[in-house]
Amino acid sequence: MQDLPTSLEIVGVVSDFMREQVLPELEGRTRFHALVAANALDIVRRELETAPSANVMEIARLQALVSSKETDLGTLNKKLSDHIETGALTLETPGLKEHLWTSTLTKLSIDQPKYSAYRKALKENRT
Amino acid sequence: MTKPAEQLAEALTKVAAQHFGGATITDLKRLSGGASQETWSFRTHKDGEAEALILRRAPGGGDSNASGTAVGLETEAKLIQLAADAGVVVPTVRYVASAADGLGSGFIMNHVHGETLGSKIVRSEDFASVRPKLARQCGEALAKLHAVPVTSLPPLRVSPAVEEIARYREVYKTHGHPHPVFDLAFKWLSDNVPEDDRQTLVHGDFRNGNIMFDATDGVSAVLDWELAHVGDPMEDMGWICVNSWRFGSIDKPVGGFGDREDMFAGYEASGGPKVDPDRVKFWEVLGTLKWGVMCTTMYEAFKSGMDRSVERAAIGRRSSETEIDLLYLLAAD
């Protein structure tokens, strides 16, 4: 067990510091790259918030889809990739389409929550 | 000026004197620089009249050898001239550099007025009145571009659908990180390869961002020919519809400014054959997947230590944008 502050709190305060105090002092390319850096920290912040519980559910869905007791996400996703490539699993396979949508929406909620297609999906209540 | 800029100014002054009848050049400014080429703007002066010109040349004034999927600068100049002959709006190529000029590989073309910033074309009030015409004009430009006689073309890579799929599948597999949605798209593409029955010049990067638009007249120049090749002409139509180039305007499939039907109508009215929307969709799927794979490739450049910038690292987290676009294309119902 680690001591406080949590990693989430640390990333959050560094991101806020960059936006509120560092960025106004910068200009040109350095400012642009600092903004990219602050956005990158926000990806980490959202991942720390969302991924732990989302990954548990993703593992359960993948285990069912590829009939495996494996617990490593990378290995499970590799199996899923292989099954889709060979045609063993298709969009007609119960649960596959739902799984791909759910996993992709989770990725976007972390990586690019402002992306047009993600916003559209939220409006359409896709989960 | 920096030393390279001083050397360039000197070389350009000589070229201007010999080929443009002017003795001075001014306002030399670097516009952009990529790994494959530099773009500079400058003015020549003759009898009190100034003329705005653009130089595209190899980085640092070196030689340009065609590399990977990009054509060399001499080929690019030749293609722009052929496109002009076919009636495509392009900047007029004024001079192709020779070794004696000291410019490196490159060419000089007229400066064209207009806007290339995709988000402005999609959102700015300045383009509100011309915007409804742009998709049709893009179709017209593509019909002319695809009509350039294949026999007149300089040597270009030939890349029909199966080759394009194989190229990007290999990049994806080498990368090693699983993206099940990419596999779904590769499978769909392999199962839906269109018949290889029409091969033409393909621009290869025809999208909002590489087309110059005038607020009154619309399309004023088709730019960035470095990814040109011979292949299925519908590749260009699919590419401009990829959501990554709609700049947030997701409900306007053509570049974020127009509708497919208008682009198809412009294409057919300008001599292009009847457009098969399914074929265009095939290329939109492949284009979306290509951009997704490219995002992961840019992350690889970071991982290898070649480019340790935050920007390079962060772009890897944009491949998920193409995954949701692919799901909308293939698994929306």
Interface residues (C-beta under 8 A of the other chain):
Chain A: H33 V36 A37 N39 A40 I43 G74 N77 K78 L80 S81 D82 I84 E85 G87 L91 K97 L100 W101 S103 T104 L105 K107 L108 I110 D111 Q112 Y115 S116 A117 Y118 K120 A121
Chain B: H177 P178 H179 P180 V181 F182 D183 L184 F186 K187 N243 R246 G248 S249 I250 S309 V310 E311 A313 A314 R317 R318 S320 E321 E323 I324 D325 L327 Y328 L330 A331
